[in-house]
Amino acid sequence: MPIDLTVNGKPVSAPDSKADMPLLWFIREDLRLKGTKYGCGIGQCGSCTVHVNGRAMRSCLLSLEQARGASITTIEGLAGKDGRLHPVQEAWLKIDVPQCGYCQAGQIMTAAALLARNPAPTDADIDREMTNICRCGAYVRIRQAVKAAAPGLKG
Amino acid sequence: MNAQQLNRRSFLKAGISAGGLLLAIPLCPRLSGARTPAGDSAGGQWCVYVTIRPDNTVEMVSPIMEMGQFMRTTGPMILADEMDLDWSLISFSRRIPTLLKRDGKGEIVYDHAQIGTGGSNTVRSNWDYLRRAGATARRMLIEEAAERWNVSPDVLDARDSFVFEPGGGRRISYGELAEKAALRRVDVSRIRLKGRSEYRIMGRSIGVIDARDMVTGEPLYGIDVDYPGALQAVIDRAPALGADIASYDKAAALAVPGVRQVVEIERNIDDHWPEGRAQIVAAGVAVVADNLWAALKGKQALKTQWKNTSEYAYEDSEEQIRSFHRLVSGNEPAIVLRDDGNVDEALRSADLVLDRTYEKPLWAHACMEPLNCIVDIREDSATVVVGHQWPHRAATEVERITGIDALKVEVISKRMGGGFGRRGEVDYLREAVMLGHKIRRPVKVTWTRENDTEHDFFDPAAVIRIRAGLKNGRIHAWHHRQAQTRGEPEHVCFPSGLVPHYRVERFPSTSRISVGPWRAPMQLQWAFAVESMIDELTHAAGQDPLAFRLELMKPHKAHPIEHWSADVIDSGRMAACYQAAAEMADWGRKRPPGVGLGIAGHFTFGTYVACVLEVSVNEREELRILNAWGAIDCGFPINPNHIRAQMEGGFIDGLNAALFNRVVIRNGQVQNNNFGALRWMRMREAPARIEVRILDHGHGPTGVGEPPVAPAGAALANAIYAACGKRIRRMPIAESIRI
């Protein structure tokens, strides 16, 4: 039975023979959506974070079988259909967060999922939820950008 | 042709984008109008980075590689400012052209800009070239307008992509002038570089030109490239340095659907920085497949067994550190690097002597983007797609291994997902070229994180013993004795020149463990030991750590040094950084119990950085990093946004290194080869706030990428001491305190 799932609103399908393939590689290599990054393959660094049914998850740890039927959003699908950036992406630009930039898609996906659940995160919330590694150490600006994007912290 | 004329010949090329004009400006290497060989049409340098379109918009390709250090933004700023371009009219290509030529000795070097990046030297190595290129282009545009208006070019000015007559006269866009202007010759004596007060782009805080591409997930990195027709390879590398292949199940790997070939890669030994000692590029078994997942599965199916019997099998990082302790604590003579005054006598006559030993383990680079390289070796030409700090090495490796002329190698340079020195090594190029040469098919090699860590070129481990003596409240004698995996202490840094009796010595290195440049190589360990010792002396003398340092820097003086990256070290500029960091931190304000401030500074790559860190340590010895304040004097601040970002990120990188980074090697094999076992700093461990002040005393621009890293370790150790009275002299610090 082929594995059907939805990626960025589009139905996609993979043969059952790929059931054990990590979702990360399916996204990057089969769908050629390169924004989701490989960093460690063991769920530590978070560079591969995508939304699975709205929750931030590390796609390197999720097999295609486990993603069967799921609705996946990658960084390429975060902006609106009209091309308008997500508020987290806007905040990232405003604060000028990225250095090497490699981890940033994962950081943004984690932040977007956090703010969807918690529109006014405290520093402690941010510390707890934003567990992605940024090798360049852009944490000060990541924190600022999460706050700048938080709908409950405006005004 | 007049030898004073700048251009050897006019040059106009089709633009990069349709309808565009590429302003390709020949420039002599020196502004002075030095004679170039007659008839040498390629004798000058060329500015090939700017395309001005008739509608006055500009496309710029970056003259410099990018690994997160902002050079793809800063390089264009320099060029655009001298050219008086309107920054808002510029769109930036993702391309980073890798233009090579052979120099007089037959060596492959960069044509045009020095595209490579490392040693915090990128701005300095391109500063003159990019300014001259911009100023020359500006003059060509002005002269073209002058001819059209039949006035002297000297009465015209240019600003924001227009040439104009001052005083409200005519104006004309660069877009209208570019096609004809590109054909002009310019008299070198007419080229004038701007003074600092005339800069309109430099000195402004400008955001990263690729930021939008990065936050939308565009495929910018080498690992993102799908090269037409390329097979995917994953290499099962010897997990231990120097191990050889014993056996592997080729049939099992070939049985994985999609796997095409299994190819052995030989062990390779190379002379290597520093000291030209042999270092290893591991043997491996490459699994070549139609897709990456098949290659990864094929690698697992190999079940490769290794013969770990070479001399490298005895390498043990912990035993190495123990041996360093034995060396520095004994009386064996070492290599003396500097010896001022009479250290032994001065230590005997001092009022107080401290004898302390500081320790640092091997550090991994752990670039966020694991290494990767695409090669396409054809009959007599080749293409390499790679993010490399020194991209000419891709061409020279192809030439060395295949015999193909390096100038027939197209190097497609990609943004690097971190470099930190690791992406200056040739091993990942060499291996991919060897494989591509063997299989005669385009191939992409992707490293796993585990391999990336196991086959790193680590920052050396070191043990540093300092004996320092105080006399009348000042440092009178200083004896630095160090043993390390490889390399030598940064003995040109403070306190050299400030202490009358001063000796730095190191032991020769015997280790076979691979080491290489790591963002501010061996600088953090120097600053960790020196600034910790200064702190210990301060407290022993009952003085204030800031006041003690400010006193140490007196008299303010530029001391000459012999170092490739700088020729003076100025104690006044260092003192100003200490002062500024302390001011921002409100140094004199008493903190509640359990909260402490630590201060440390460092000079390197021509730049001065001081920082103050605030931490809390509770009764359970749990450390929390609170805030940091940093002051930097890197000469002229070209892009303050970039400098702030590097101060924030570099300081956190240094804190991470000091707290967590530690690679353990046993039997020649890395024991902690992925994040987790190799602990890395996350948001909750980083300072929530870092305030930065940029000091500008009118000097030329110096390095920014590396200097902020070095003082972090000592600032942390000193802050912990101030918070709880515990002195930690061994990195990783997280092994001595809870975080």
Boltz contact constraints between the chains, C-beta under 6 A:
constraints:
  - contact:
      token1: [A, 21]
      token2: [B, 293]
      max_distance: 6.0
  - contact:
      token1: [A, 25]
      token2: [B, 293]
      max_distance: 6.0
  - contact:
      token1: [A, 29]
      token2: [B, 291]
      max_distance: 6.0
  - contact:
      token1: [A, 29]
      token2: [B, 292]
      max_distance: 6.0
  - contact:
      token1: [A, 34]
      token2: [B, 219]
      max_distance: 6.0
  - contact:
      token1: [A, 34]
      token2: [B, 224]
      max_distance: 6.0
  - contact:
      token1: [A, 35]
      token2: [B, 217]
      max_distance: 6.0
  - contact:
      token1: [A, 39]
      token2: [B, 368]
      max_distance: 6.0
  - contact:
      token1: [A, 40]
      token2: [B, 449]
      max_distance: 6.0
  - contact:
      token1: [A, 40]
      token2: [B, 674]
      max_distance: 6.0
  - contact:
      token1: [A, 40]
      token2: [B, 675]
      max_distance: 6.0
  - contact:
      token1: [A, 41]
      token2: [B, 449]
      max_distance: 6.0
  - contact:
      token1: [A, 42]
      token2: [B, 674]
      max_distance: 6.0
  - contact:
      token1: [A, 44]
      token2: [B, 675]
      max_distance: 6.0
  - contact:
      token1: [A, 44]
      token2: [B, 676]
      max_distance: 6.0
  - contact:
      token1: [A, 45]
      token2: [B, 675]
      max_distance: 6.0
  - contact:
      token1: [A, 75]
      token2: [B, 217]
      max_distance: 6.0
  - contact:
      token1: [A, 76]
      token2: [B, 217]
      max_distance: 6.0
  - contact:
      token1: [A, 89]
      token2: [B, 215]
      max_distance: 6.0
  - contact:
      token1: [A, 92]
      token2: [B, 215]
      max_distance: 6.0
  - contact:
      token1: [A, 93]
      token2: [B, 211]
      max_distance: 6.0
  - contact:
      token1: [A, 96]
      token2: [B, 207]
      max_distance: 6.0
  - contact:
      token1: [A, 96]
      token2: [B, 208]
      max_distance: 6.0
  - contact:
      token1: [A, 98]
      token2: [B, 211]
      max_distance: 6.0
  - contact:
      token1: [A, 98]
      token2: [B, 214]
      max_distance: 6.0
  - contact:
      token1: [A, 99]
      token2: [B, 68]
      max_distance: 6.0
  - contact:
      token1: [A, 99]
      token2: [B, 649]
      max_distance: 6.0
  - contact:
      token1: [A, 100]
      token2: [B, 67]
      max_distance: 6.0
  - contact:
      token1: [A, 100]
      token2: [B, 68]
      max_distance: 6.0
  - contact:
      token1: [A, 100]
      token2: [B, 417]
      max_distance: 6.0
  - contact:
      token1: [A, 100]
      token2: [B, 418]
      max_distance: 6.0
  - contact:
      token1: [A, 101]
      token2: [B, 214]
      max_distance: 6.0
  - contact:
      token1: [A, 102]
      token2: [B, 368]
      max_distance: 6.0
  - contact:
      token1: [A, 102]
      token2: [B, 369]
      max_distance: 6.0
  - contact:
      token1: [A, 102]
      token2: [B, 417]
      max_distance: 6.0
  - contact:
      token1: [A, 103]
      token2: [B, 368]
      max_distance: 6.0
  - contact:
      token1: [A, 104]
      token2: [B, 214]
      max_distance: 6.0
  - contact:
      token1: [A, 105]
      token2: [B, 217]
      max_distance: 6.0
  - contact:
      token1: [A, 127]
      token2: [B, 683]
      max_distance: 6.0
  - contact:
      token1: [A, 127]
      token2: [B, 684]
      max_distance: 6.0
  - contact:
      token1: [A, 130]
      token2: [B, 683]
      max_distance: 6.0
  - contact:
      token1: [A, 131]
      token2: [B, 682]
      max_distance: 6.0
  - contact:
      token1: [A, 133]
      token2: [B, 680]
      max_distance: 6.0
  - contact:
      token1: [A, 135]
      token2: [B, 368]
      max_distance: 6.0
  - contact:
      token1: [A, 135]
      token2: [B, 418]
      max_distance: 6.0
  - contact:
      token1: [A, 136]
      token2: [B, 68]
      max_distance: 6.0
  - contact:
      token1: [A, 136]
      token2: [B, 649]
      max_distance: 6.0
  - contact:
      token1: [A, 137]
      token2: [B, 649]
      max_distance: 6.0
  - contact:
      token1: [A, 137]
      token2: [B, 652]
      max_distance: 6.0
  - contact:
      token1: [A, 137]
      token2: [B, 653]
      max_distance: 6.0
  - contact:
      token1: [A, 138]
      token2: [B, 649]
      max_distance: 6.0
  - contact:
      token1: [A, 139]
      token2: [B, 683]
      max_distance: 6.0
  - contact:
      token1: [A, 139]
      token2: [B, 686]
      max_distance: 6.0
  - contact:
      token1: [A, 140]
      token2: [B, 648]
      max_distance: 6.0
  - contact:
      token1: [A, 140]
      token2: [B, 690]
      max_distance: 6.0
